[in-house]
Amino acid sequence: MTRSGTRRRFDARASGKRVMARLLGDQPVSLGFHALRRLAEFGQMLLAIVRPAQTGDVRRSSATPARYREIVNALELPPDRPMPLHELERAVPGEATMIRQVARIAAEAVITNYCEMKVSDCSTPAMRDQHAKTHGCVKAEFIVRKDLPIEFTTDLFRPGARYPATLRFSNGRGTAGSDRKIDARGLSIKLHEVGTDTILRVLAPDKAPAGEHDFALSSFPIFFCKNVIDYTLLMNAVSAPHATWREKLGQGLRWLEFVIRCPRQFYLFLRIAVEGLFTIRNPLTATYHSMSPYLFGEHKVVRYLVGPSNGRKQGTGWGAFPLWTRSENFLRDALVRDLDPHTHQSGDHAIVLDFSIRVRHAATPDDVEDASRWWTRRQDEVVRLGSIAISRQSLLAQNALYDCEHMVFNPWNCLPEHRPLGSVNRMRLAVYLASRQVRRKLNMVA
């Protein structure tokens, strides 16, 4: 190359004209817009990775509440009074209508939660309308006291009787969220190999296997609603649509109506959830209550009570809050850790829970029909009926998780001499069955 050619080449590079001409060609404006479009597409791709778009997913999802509307319309509900009223029970005006309404709300809640979860996980199963998140199902043995007083002996609670049992620990919400949210904690107990048929098995033989008896408990001594009237008002507020600003305004008015008409119930509703969050960091050290009243024998009115035996109550109370782990599943973690057979020596039972009843002295219809009433009479007594012995076991086996998720509990799956009492319990029969029907149809469980 000549020296003059070299000089011309460096002069052209210095001016930049030749380079720009090669890059832009004859249409620099169109190329500029093309570059901007590519940058915008790249930005959208990054945004989709950091924050996945929900609208498109919902639109493409085939699981919508409208698709399953026929399941709700085809609900098979039991009679509003599964048994003649007890001498202490009182009918609530319009009770049958409210029970059907709340049962439908429960069924729709199962479907709505199922459709919302399908957006992020297409393999997710339909869950319960309440107490959806399971911490674990535990195999145990229910042991009745050998020295049980004769006045507390029934066909179920015979001195020295033993039953295989399954315990399900759960959160109270209808969605499986974080344990760090305010929420109640639940415990359901299923006794196996019980000889006598339960009320539910007589009413619906296909919905209650033989030889079972259930108890449903929560982490607060009383229920947050007095009766089915209060509960219907609350569920109307909770289930109100809130997609648009008009619907949000309507839901706000329903909540306002509930707060004005039932201020004590609203306070209890918040207190139960807050105490469940701030006082319980291990399901095995919490105390659980049936909240609503039950018949015991022929005339006694009781509430069930399950809690740690002496020496296992550490880790509860408001002072336990600073010790919490930050895990979103810290309750399951604690359950798995305490029962892990690989980190503890085998032998004696790992955990023992006391099973007791709180007997109401001189029970009245108000004690039966008001599930939010505190029982504080001096003559009220707590009687320990027996214990629940839990051995070391693994809770994370795949078949155990599947069986746990598809277990069904119902407070009416009980012997007649231990029947639930009050309008709240009469409502629970229909609500539990409605939730069960929808959940099993969505999960295609026989």
ABEGO torsion letter per residue (X at the ends): XBAAAAAAAAAAAAAGAAAAAAAAEABAAAAAAAAAAAAAAAAAAAAAAABBBAAAAAAABABBAAAAAAAAAABBBBBABABBBBAABBBBBGAAAAAAAAAAAAAAAAAAAAAAAAAABAABBBBBABGABBAEBBBBBBBBBAABBAAABBAABBBGBBBBBBBBBBBABABBBBAABBBBBBBBBBBBGBABBBAAAAABAAABBBGBBBBBBBABABBABABAAAAAAAAAAAABBAABAAAAAAAAAAAAAAAAABAAAAAAAAAAAAAAAAABABAAABBBBAGBBBBBEAABBBBBBBBBBBGAABGBEAAAAAABBABAAAAAAAAAAAABAAABBBEBBABBBBBBBBBBBGBBAAAAABAABBBABAABBBBBAEBBBBBBBBAABAAAAAAAAABBBBAABBBAAABBBEAAAAAAAAAAAAAAAAAAAAAGBX
